[in-house]
Amino acid sequence: EMNGIMKDFLSKYDEFLISKEVTISTGIYHFRKEYLWGVQNKKVPPLFNGGEKGVIVLDKKDEEIIKFLANNSRMHVSLLAKKIGITSSAIISRIKSLKFKGVISAFRCAIDIKKLGIISYRVLLSLKFINLKKEKELHQFCMQNANITIFLYCIGRWDMEIEVEVSSTQEFHIVLKEIKSRFSDIISQCDY
């Protein structure tokens, strides 16, 4: 599907492009927006997408539950039961099972941070992987910084992308300066 969209886009606008790059994300960590309430809760692990592909076979009822919850994760169990045609207790049991299997990893709301006066920046890093210990420290730094909301490993021009959400450009530059100074020995290129 993505390939078709890209081909359609390029057939219309390729003459206006100087160059194009493709980056493949191999692992994405989604952190809670803890800066919004000022308390870090490290008991709740980040959401992770990526890694080895697994195969979990779902029956029709589980597929329906996922379909409904993907569109509205706050749907009441009784309404979900009515739509699917099973009891509320069966819905609860199936959701617990889907969570246990890792099919459902979280229920989250989408926050329009712009309405809260928050600015989002994406930092792109090209790394020298000569010091795996230092690279792990960078990973830990990202996990512990409340303003870093997404951290991902990539294949392409950039090795890592970091999403930083802050209330001002000055605050972003403080975070960026700390990243660049603490990890200057492994960062070969940085852009945002």
N, C-alpha and C positions, 0 to 999 in steps of 0.2 A: 504494500500500500504506500509506504513512504517513498519507495522508488518511483512510483507513478506520479506522486505529487511533485517530487523533485524534477522529473523529466518534463512535466507540464510547465513548471516554473521556468526551467532553463530554455524550453522552446519559445517562451515569450520574452524572457529578459536576459538571456545569455550574452547578447551583444553589449549590455551595459555593465557586465561584471569584468573586473580586472583579474580576479582569481577566486578560487573557492577552496575550502578546506572541509574535511570530514573528520569528526572526532567520535570515537566509540567509547561509551562509558562502560567500564567493567565492574564497577562497584560504587554504589551511591549510598551515603549515610545521610539520613534526614534527622536532624536534631530538633528537639522541642524549642519553641521560641521563648526560652526562659528569661530573656531580657525584658519581656513584657511584664513580668511580675516580680522580677528581681531576686528570685530564689532558684538555685540550681538543685535539681532532684536527680542525682546520679543513680538512683535506684531504678529508674526507668531507662532502659537501654534505647539507643537510637534505632530508628527503622533502617533496615538495610535491604537494598535491592541489588542483586547481582550474585556472582558465584556460580557454583555448579548447578546445572539444570536438573531438576527433580521431576518425577512423574507421580502425580497423585490422581487416581481415578475418582471422579465424583459422579454420583448418581444425579438423576434429573432434578430431584428436590433440592440437593445441595447447590446445583447450578442455578436454580431459580432463586434461592436465598441470596447467593452472591450477586446475582443480577439486580435484585431489589436493593440490597444493602449498598452496592456500588453507586446507585443513583440517590439513595437516601439512607445513610447509615444510622439515622435517628428514628427510622420507622419503628413504630411500636410493635412488639412481638405479636400481639393479638391481631393487628391488621395484617402483618406478614403471614400469620397462620391462616387467616381467612383467604388471602390472595393465593396461597399455595395449596390450601386444602388439607392441612394437617393441624394437629393440636399445638397450642402455645408451648406446652412442655416439650414437644418434639422439636419445635423450632429452637428453643433454648438449648436442648441437648445437641442438636446439629451445629449450632453456632459454637458451642464449647468445643466440639470435636474439630471443627474447621480452624479454630484458634489453636488448639493443641497441635494439629498437623502443620501449622504455620501458613495455612492458606489465607487466613485472616490474621494480619499482624497488628492492626490498630484501627481504632475508630477516631478520626480527627475531623476538626472543622477547618475550613479554608478561611483565613483572615485576610482581608484587604488591608495590607499594612500601610498603603498610601493614605488611607483615610485616617490613620493614626499618626501621620506625620513621619513615618519610617521610610528610609531610603534603602534600597537594595543594591549592592554592588557584587559583581562577579569577578573574582581574582583568578587569573590563569597562570599556572606555574609550569615551567619546564625544569626538570630536575636532573642533577647528576646523581645517579644511583650508586655512588661509590661508598656511601656510608649508610647502610640499612638501619643502624641504630638511630642516626639523626633523622632519617625519614620516618621512623616510628615515633620519634619525639614530635615531629611536625603533626603527625596523625593525632597524637595525644593532645597537643596544643589545640587543635581544631575541635576535638571532643570536649575540651574543658572551657573553651571560650564561649560565653553565653550568646554573643552576637553572631557566631558562625552557625548558620542554620542548615547548610548543605555542604557536604564534602564528598568529592568523587574522584575516583581514579579513572584515567583515560588512556586510550591508545590513539595517537595522532600527534599533532604538533605540540600539544600540551599534555603533561602527565597528570596534572591535578587541576581541579576547579574547586574554588571555595566561594560559597555565597555568604556575604556578610550583610547583616541588617542593622542599621544604626539610625540615630536621630539627626545626625549632621555629617557633612563632608569631613569636618575636622575629626570627628570620632572615627570615621572610616580610616583616615590617614594615620591615626594613632595605632589602630589594629594592623594596618598594612606595614607600617614602620617596624612594629614588633616582629611581624612575620619575616620581613626582609633582614632585619638585624640578627635575630636569633638563628635563622636558617640560611644565612648568606653563603655558607660553605656548600650547600647542596642545591641552591636555587641558581640555575644558569640563566633563566629568563623569567620575567614577571610582567604581566599586563593586566589591565582592568578596563 
